[in-house]
Amino acid sequence: MKIAVQFYAQLRDLAGTQNREVGLAEGATVSDLLNQIYKEIPALRAHDKTILVGCGVEFVDRDYKLKPGNEIAIMPPVQGG
């Protein structure tokens, strides 16, 4: 299945793109998605512990099971000021 991924803030800069499509097996989780992205963009792995993942309008855990057509947002921690 294909998952649309959007990168935000400095993660977008590290990825070199705002949008990417990632191919995964049916039943894949957010953790599987992140591992695939880290293989393709190793610089993002350094931010693994702080990355937030959203699906639609909600944050999701790494064990969230992805569905075809999901749009995933990958972003750094939210900062206020």
C-alpha positions in Angstrom: 0.0 0.0 0.0 1.1 3.6 -0.5 1.2 6.1 2.3 1.4 9.8 1.8 3.9 11.4 4.2 4.3 15.1 4.9 7.4 16.5 6.7 7.4 19.7 8.7 9.8 22.3 10.0 13.5 21.1 10.2 12.5 17.6 9.4 11.3 18.8 6.0 14.7 20.4 5.5 16.5 17.2 6.4 14.2 15.1 4.2 14.8 17.6 1.3 11.1 17.5 0.5 7.8 18.3 2.0 5.9 15.3 0.6 6.9 11.7 -0.1 5.0 8.6 -0.9 6.2 5.4 0.9 5.3 1.9 -0.1 4.6 -0.6 2.7 3.0 -4.0 3.2 -0.6 -4.3 4.2 -0.9 -4.3 8.0 2.2 -2.0 8.5 2.4 0.3 11.5 3.7 3.8 12.0 6.9 2.1 13.4 7.3 0.2 10.1 6.8 3.5 8.2 9.4 5.3 10.2 11.9 2.5 9.8 11.4 2.6 6.0 11.8 6.4 6.0 15.0 6.1 8.0 16.4 3.7 5.5 15.7 6.2 2.7 16.6 9.3 4.7 19.1 8.3 7.4 19.5 11.9 8.7 16.0 11.7 10.2 16.9 8.8 12.5 18.7 11.2 14.9 15.3 12.7 15.7 13.5 9.4 16.3 12.9 10.0 20.0 11.3 13.4 19.5 9.3 12.9 16.3 5.5 13.3 16.5 3.3 11.5 14.1 -0.1 12.6 13.1 -2.8 10.8 11.0 -5.5 13.1 9.8 -6.1 15.5 12.7 -4.9 13.3 15.6 -1.5 12.3 16.9 -1.0 8.5 16.7 1.3 6.0 18.5 3.9 4.0 16.7 1.8 0.9 16.9 -1.0 2.5 15.0 -1.9 0.2 12.1 -1.9 2.2 8.8 -4.6 1.9 6.2 -4.4 2.6 2.5 -5.0 6.3 1.8 -3.7 7.5 5.2 -2.0 10.8 5.2 0.8 10.9 7.8 2.4 14.1 9.2 5.9 13.8 10.6 6.9 16.8 12.8 9.2 17.9 15.5 7.9 18.5 19.0 5.5 21.3 19.3 7.1 24.4 20.7 5.2 27.3 22.3 6.3 30.8 23.0 
